[in-house]
Amino acid sequence: MDKLVAMLDTHMRGTDKWKSVVGPKTEENLMSNIMRSAPITVMPYLGGTFKVFTGDVYLVVDMQQHKCTCLTWQMSGLPCPHVCAVIRTLRHDVYDYIDPCFKVSTQHLIYSGQFQPLPTHNMLKVCEAGTLQDGQGNVFPSLQPPQVRRPPGRP
């Protein structure tokens, strides 16, 4: 339990050093997607959706439902290059379209909780003889296989 608490404390202190709205690795992935969105052409489509042409295929981006036909945005929670192209044309902030789990405020909420050890009142205790005993004093045989020799001859 001490290892877990130390690890969580290390991660909490690491989030204090983040200079952006998101962590450094997430920021790096996001900037990569923004750079890859530069040559993408965006056209308005039907009611809040946009048709995005990548040079090879047309994709549909729905900004209201947070969906892109490449499915990267739904799976990762980060805007894909197609969505970044739409965000760029709308002149919105890309951080508004990131899943909240990547943001610093959520990370602080995750790591700020106090962790208490779980009570183990229903766990069996191992006695010196190798038997198991529960909280009421009931004794159970060992869970180890019996110590027997193999019979002679081929199996």
VEXSE-322029 format. One record per residue: x, y, z of N, C-alpha, C in turn; chain. Coordinates in Angstrom, 3 decimals. Last residue first. Layout:
REM residues N
REC	nc1	nc2	nc3	cac1	cac2	cac3	cc1	cc2	cc3	unit
REC	X	Y	Z	X	Y	Z	X	Y	Z	A
...
This chain:
REM residues 155
REC	nc1	nc2	nc3	cac1	cac2	cac3	cc1	cc2	cc3	unit
REC	4.470	-42.782	-17.296	3.171	-42.155	-17.066	2.129	-42.602	-18.076	A
REC	6.288	-45.726	-16.339	5.993	-44.653	-17.290	4.632	-44.043	-16.993	A
REC	7.364	-46.210	-12.892	6.988	-46.615	-14.261	6.685	-45.405	-15.131	A
REC	5.932	-45.510	-9.655	7.029	-45.914	-10.535	6.501	-46.315	-11.913	A
REC	4.020	-42.521	-8.894	4.143	-43.986	-8.950	5.270	-44.391	-9.911	A
REC	5.417	-39.797	-7.130	4.898	-40.347	-8.375	5.005	-41.847	-8.349	A
REC	4.421	-39.111	-3.774	5.425	-39.434	-4.789	4.737	-39.943	-6.029	A
REC	2.675	-36.318	-2.420	2.764	-37.746	-2.735	3.827	-37.938	-3.803	A
REC	1.363	-34.003	-0.656	2.744	-34.379	-0.962	2.812	-35.890	-1.183	A
REC	-1.563	-32.397	-2.045	-0.915	-33.346	-1.128	0.488	-33.701	-1.608	A
REC	-1.600	-28.833	-2.702	-1.814	-30.221	-3.115	-1.088	-31.172	-2.166	A
REC	-2.957	-26.424	-0.379	-1.820	-26.969	-1.121	-2.126	-28.396	-1.554	A
REC	-4.830	-25.514	1.271	-5.161	-25.471	-0.145	-4.029	-26.030	-1.010	A
REC	-5.604	-27.265	4.289	-4.687	-26.498	3.450	-5.118	-26.567	1.992	A
REC	-8.930	-27.179	5.724	-7.673	-27.839	5.337	-6.857	-26.947	4.405	A
REC	-10.055	-24.753	8.150	-10.198	-25.394	6.850	-8.878	-26.070	6.485	A
REC	-11.794	-23.928	11.063	-10.523	-24.327	10.471	-10.797	-25.097	9.187	A
REC	-13.425	-21.147	12.529	-13.536	-22.366	11.715	-12.203	-22.656	11.038	A
REC	-13.342	-18.730	13.805	-12.588	-19.830	14.395	-12.716	-21.137	13.631	A
REC	-14.449	-16.573	12.563	-15.264	-17.232	13.566	-14.545	-18.404	14.221	A
REC	-12.576	-15.761	10.598	-12.784	-14.916	11.765	-13.595	-15.569	12.862	A
REC	-10.874	-18.852	9.574	-11.626	-17.631	9.341	-11.833	-16.877	10.650	A
REC	-7.850	-20.437	8.722	-8.815	-20.167	9.775	-9.532	-18.852	9.463	A
REC	-6.092	-23.147	7.194	-6.673	-21.811	7.100	-7.739	-21.651	8.169	A
REC	-2.911	-24.816	7.788	-4.368	-24.781	7.635	-4.836	-23.335	7.599	A
REC	-0.289	-24.799	8.367	-0.646	-24.730	6.963	-2.132	-24.734	6.722	A
REC	0.354	-24.619	10.975	0.260	-25.974	10.434	-0.080	-25.977	8.946	A
REC	0.110	-21.906	11.541	1.447	-22.499	11.446	1.411	-23.875	10.791	A
REC	-2.523	-20.537	9.361	-1.957	-20.956	10.641	-0.584	-21.589	10.414	A
REC	-3.638	-17.826	7.561	-2.886	-19.073	7.460	-2.250	-19.361	8.815	A
REC	-6.931	-16.551	7.483	-5.574	-16.444	8.009	-4.913	-17.804	7.918	A
REC	-9.186	-15.130	5.060	-8.711	-16.271	5.834	-7.275	-16.046	6.275	A
REC	-11.060	-12.115	5.340	-9.975	-12.868	4.729	-9.544	-14.011	5.662	A
REC	-12.860	-10.391	6.379	-13.384	-11.660	5.875	-12.300	-12.508	5.201	A
REC	-11.494	-8.099	7.115	-12.119	-8.892	8.166	-12.623	-10.242	7.663	A
REC	-9.811	-6.141	6.019	-9.723	-7.534	5.562	-10.346	-8.464	6.592	A
REC	-10.491	-2.892	4.818	-10.506	-3.848	5.925	-10.542	-5.274	5.373	A
REC	-8.179	-1.142	2.763	-9.441	-1.853	2.872	-9.404	-2.803	4.061	A
REC	-6.609	1.970	3.577	-6.545	0.530	3.334	-7.909	-0.122	3.536	A
REC	-7.431	4.947	1.832	-7.440	4.212	3.081	-7.335	2.724	2.769	A
REC	-6.325	7.788	0.278	-6.536	6.364	0.109	-6.396	5.666	1.452	A
REC	-7.756	10.830	-0.550	-6.972	10.084	0.415	-7.328	8.612	0.290	A
REC	-7.471	12.611	-3.689	-8.196	11.808	-2.703	-7.268	11.089	-1.751	A
REC	-5.993	13.789	-5.667	-6.078	14.489	-4.390	-6.787	13.673	-3.311	A
REC	-5.963	12.561	-8.148	-4.851	12.283	-7.240	-4.969	12.960	-5.888	A
REC	-8.381	13.461	-9.328	-8.066	12.032	-9.239	-7.036	11.771	-8.147	A
REC	-8.174	16.239	-9.242	-9.259	15.569	-8.521	-8.963	14.087	-8.325	A
REC	-5.982	16.585	-10.931	-5.879	16.979	-9.521	-6.979	16.326	-8.685	A
REC	-7.107	15.712	-13.315	-5.987	14.965	-12.742	-5.798	15.317	-11.273	A
REC	-8.976	17.737	-13.745	-9.442	16.378	-13.482	-8.341	15.543	-12.851	A
REC	-7.231	19.894	-14.205	-8.197	19.961	-13.105	-8.720	18.573	-12.743	A
REC	-5.821	19.147	-16.511	-5.121	19.226	-15.227	-6.110	19.212	-14.062	A
REC	-7.423	16.803	-18.745	-7.164	18.149	-18.238	-6.570	18.110	-16.834	A
REC	-8.194	14.342	-19.618	-6.827	14.758	-19.918	-6.455	16.082	-19.262	A
REC	-10.889	14.056	-19.054	-9.950	13.235	-18.284	-8.496	13.635	-18.527	A
REC	-12.412	15.609	-20.873	-12.020	16.179	-19.578	-11.005	15.349	-18.793	A
REC	-11.272	15.576	-24.228	-11.978	14.852	-23.176	-11.499	15.366	-21.816	A
REC	-11.286	18.654	-25.998	-10.528	17.545	-25.427	-11.373	16.878	-24.342	A
REC	-12.397	20.962	-26.890	-12.868	19.724	-27.501	-12.102	18.493	-27.021	A
REC	-11.139	23.095	-25.804	-12.553	22.914	-25.455	-13.099	21.589	-25.959	A
REC	-8.669	23.179	-26.957	-8.751	22.597	-25.619	-10.197	22.396	-25.160	A
REC	-8.963	24.619	-29.285	-8.885	23.163	-29.401	-9.027	22.490	-28.037	A
REC	-11.204	27.239	-29.650	-10.049	26.747	-28.896	-10.066	25.219	-28.905	A
REC	-12.149	28.244	-33.010	-12.434	27.873	-31.622	-11.139	27.414	-30.956	A
REC	-12.348	28.847	-35.743	-11.593	29.730	-34.843	-11.991	29.518	-33.390	A
REC	-13.296	27.187	-37.643	-14.300	27.829	-36.790	-13.680	28.857	-35.852	A
REC	-10.894	26.246	-38.666	-11.746	27.071	-39.528	-12.834	27.794	-38.731	A
REC	-9.955	24.797	-36.413	-9.162	25.915	-36.943	-10.027	26.825	-37.804	A
REC	-11.876	22.822	-36.238	-11.723	23.765	-35.124	-10.971	25.000	-35.592	A
REC	-11.307	21.449	-38.616	-12.611	22.097	-38.438	-12.530	23.143	-37.333	A
REC	-8.732	20.537	-38.021	-8.937	21.396	-39.192	-10.266	22.136	-39.079	A
REC	-9.262	18.919	-35.837	-8.431	20.115	-35.633	-8.580	21.072	-36.812	A
REC	-10.623	16.883	-37.110	-11.359	17.739	-36.179	-10.575	19.022	-35.928	A
REC	-8.466	15.806	-38.516	-9.660	16.253	-39.237	-10.469	17.218	-38.375	A
REC	-6.623	15.012	-36.529	-6.291	16.114	-37.450	-7.503	16.651	-38.211	A
REC	-8.719	14.509	-33.562	-7.848	14.022	-34.641	-7.521	15.192	-35.570	A
REC	-8.863	15.413	-30.180	-9.262	15.721	-31.544	-8.230	15.222	-32.556	A
REC	-8.969	12.704	-27.864	-8.254	13.867	-28.380	-8.710	14.136	-29.805	A
REC	-10.260	10.395	-27.352	-10.664	11.554	-26.560	-9.952	12.821	-26.967	A
REC	-9.882	7.971	-28.693	-8.794	8.512	-27.883	-9.215	9.660	-26.976	A
REC	-12.372	7.301	-29.913	-11.582	6.295	-29.199	-10.548	6.907	-28.271	A
REC	-13.391	9.623	-31.086	-14.210	8.886	-30.126	-13.365	7.930	-29.297	A
REC	-11.241	10.338	-32.768	-11.699	11.265	-31.724	-12.510	10.537	-30.672	A
REC	-11.116	8.198	-34.541	-9.996	8.465	-33.632	-10.426	9.347	-32.475	A
REC	-13.061	7.779	-36.477	-13.275	7.211	-35.131	-12.130	7.455	-34.151	A
REC	-13.391	8.864	-38.945	-12.165	8.071	-38.745	-12.169	7.379	-37.380	A
REC	-15.649	10.400	-38.735	-15.796	9.085	-39.341	-14.515	8.258	-39.265	A
REC	-16.145	11.815	-35.521	-15.455	11.889	-36.805	-15.528	10.491	-37.411	A
REC	-17.983	13.530	-33.025	-17.749	12.343	-33.836	-17.022	12.700	-35.116	A
REC	-19.401	15.225	-31.157	-17.997	14.841	-30.985	-17.692	13.538	-31.730	A
REC	-21.832	16.262	-31.722	-21.824	14.937	-31.106	-20.408	14.411	-30.869	A
REC	-21.053	18.701	-32.821	-21.993	18.685	-31.703	-21.971	17.346	-30.971	A
REC	-19.376	18.159	-34.973	-18.817	18.847	-33.808	-19.747	18.783	-32.593	A
REC	-18.756	15.670	-37.029	-19.910	16.237	-36.336	-19.413	16.841	-35.027	A
REC	-17.249	15.212	-40.074	-16.988	15.561	-38.675	-18.236	16.220	-38.116	A
REC	-16.541	12.904	-42.557	-17.570	13.767	-41.981	-17.266	13.953	-40.498	A
REC	-14.182	12.814	-45.241	-14.629	12.379	-43.922	-15.661	13.366	-43.406	A
REC	-13.024	11.716	-48.341	-13.870	12.665	-47.634	-14.282	12.042	-46.313	A
REC	-9.592	10.934	-49.222	-10.983	10.585	-48.927	-11.702	11.783	-48.298	A
REC	-7.208	12.232	-50.072	-7.529	10.869	-50.505	-9.025	10.582	-50.368	A
REC	-7.352	14.752	-49.145	-6.537	14.526	-50.339	-6.803	13.153	-50.908	A
REC	-9.135	15.059	-47.137	-7.731	14.881	-46.755	-6.800	14.757	-47.945	A
REC	-11.848	17.032	-46.524	-11.152	16.327	-47.594	-9.671	16.268	-47.265	A
REC	-14.731	16.947	-44.624	-13.300	17.207	-44.594	-12.636	16.376	-45.684	A
REC	-17.703	18.458	-43.914	-17.075	17.474	-44.781	-15.606	17.876	-44.904	A
REC	-19.409	18.835	-40.824	-18.481	19.354	-41.825	-17.934	18.195	-42.637	A
REC	-22.441	19.670	-39.108	-21.419	18.717	-39.546	-20.598	19.359	-40.653	A
REC	-24.389	21.532	-38.607	-23.383	21.308	-37.582	-22.333	20.276	-37.937	A
REC	-26.238	20.780	-41.104	-26.512	21.143	-39.709	-25.464	20.789	-38.681	A
REC	-24.083	19.363	-43.483	-25.453	19.451	-43.003	-25.479	19.787	-41.521	A
REC	-21.275	21.151	-44.128	-22.095	20.089	-44.701	-23.516	20.267	-44.198	A
REC	-18.514	23.219	-45.027	-19.735	22.987	-44.227	-20.616	21.965	-44.927	A
REC	-15.283	21.842	-45.562	-16.477	22.439	-46.158	-17.665	22.197	-45.235	A
REC	-11.766	21.986	-45.471	-13.006	21.833	-44.710	-14.142	22.546	-45.444	A
REC	-8.745	20.323	-46.234	-9.785	21.245	-46.677	-11.097	20.936	-45.955	A
REC	-5.537	20.108	-44.766	-6.877	19.528	-44.895	-7.891	20.617	-45.249	A
REC	-2.947	20.937	-44.186	-3.351	20.820	-45.596	-4.780	20.318	-45.822	A
REC	-3.050	21.069	-41.203	-2.823	22.242	-42.059	-3.275	22.040	-43.508	A
REC	-3.150	18.912	-39.511	-4.420	19.405	-40.029	-4.249	20.554	-41.020	A
REC	-0.684	18.389	-38.487	-1.132	17.512	-39.572	-2.434	17.996	-40.193	A
REC	-0.672	20.268	-36.422	0.250	20.437	-37.557	-0.188	19.597	-38.756	A
REC	-2.593	19.102	-34.742	-2.827	20.443	-35.290	-1.935	20.681	-36.498	A
REC	-1.323	16.709	-34.064	-2.580	16.677	-34.822	-2.902	18.024	-35.443	A
REC	0.848	17.778	-32.623	1.093	16.973	-33.820	-0.166	16.912	-34.686	A
REC	-0.501	18.910	-30.489	0.218	19.782	-31.419	0.548	19.046	-32.724	A
REC	-1.441	16.543	-29.290	-2.377	17.533	-29.785	-1.709	18.467	-30.791	A
REC	0.917	15.292	-28.495	0.028	14.629	-29.453	-0.939	15.616	-30.086	A
REC	1.829	17.264	-26.661	2.644	16.893	-27.815	1.792	16.218	-28.898	A
REC	-0.209	17.204	-24.762	0.063	18.445	-25.501	0.865	18.154	-26.769	A
REC	0.171	14.657	-23.786	-1.083	14.973	-24.456	-0.919	16.229	-25.299	A
REC	2.657	15.053	-22.599	2.516	14.069	-23.680	1.244	14.311	-24.472	A
REC	2.079	17.087	-20.647	3.039	17.306	-21.726	2.915	16.312	-22.878	A
REC	-1.511	17.541	-19.963	-0.163	17.069	-19.681	0.763	17.219	-20.867	A
REC	-3.365	20.655	-20.368	-3.222	19.197	-20.390	-1.775	18.825	-20.096	A
REC	-2.980	23.301	-20.165	-4.262	22.798	-19.680	-4.232	21.281	-19.576	A
REC	0.511	23.643	-19.174	-0.616	23.787	-20.086	-1.894	23.286	-19.421	A
REC	2.462	22.999	-17.408	2.305	24.412	-17.729	1.083	24.677	-18.599	A
REC	2.819	20.858	-14.676	2.269	21.024	-16.019	1.992	22.502	-16.280	A
REC	3.541	20.528	-12.074	4.539	21.121	-12.967	4.011	21.349	-14.379	A
REC	1.520	19.154	-10.866	1.718	20.549	-10.467	2.667	21.269	-11.410	A
REC	1.810	16.572	-11.760	0.769	17.387	-12.389	0.887	18.857	-11.995	A
REC	3.812	15.652	-10.032	4.114	15.838	-11.449	3.080	16.701	-12.148	A
REC	2.452	15.331	-7.670	3.468	16.388	-7.740	3.862	16.670	-9.191	A
REC	0.915	13.143	-8.460	0.259	14.392	-8.062	1.239	15.555	-8.152	A
REC	2.867	11.196	-8.880	2.065	11.652	-10.012	1.376	12.981	-9.696	A
REC	3.768	10.929	-6.240	4.697	11.342	-7.294	3.934	11.884	-8.499	A
REC	1.456	9.972	-5.023	2.005	11.254	-4.596	2.969	11.798	-5.647	A
REC	1.237	7.502	-6.294	0.201	8.503	-6.499	0.677	9.894	-6.090	A
REC	3.566	6.276	-5.272	3.411	6.469	-6.710	2.368	7.552	-6.997	A
REC	2.994	6.220	-2.530	4.160	6.950	-3.007	4.044	7.244	-4.499	A
REC	0.749	4.567	-2.554	0.611	5.933	-2.074	1.786	6.779	-2.552	A
REC	1.952	2.203	-3.497	0.878	2.830	-4.245	0.720	4.292	-3.846	A
REC	3.739	1.628	-1.430	4.238	1.860	-2.789	3.204	2.602	-3.623	A
REC	2.025	1.181	0.697	2.909	2.343	0.749	3.464	2.667	-0.633	A
REC	0.829	-1.189	0.000	0.000	0.000	0.000	0.872	1.250	0.000	A
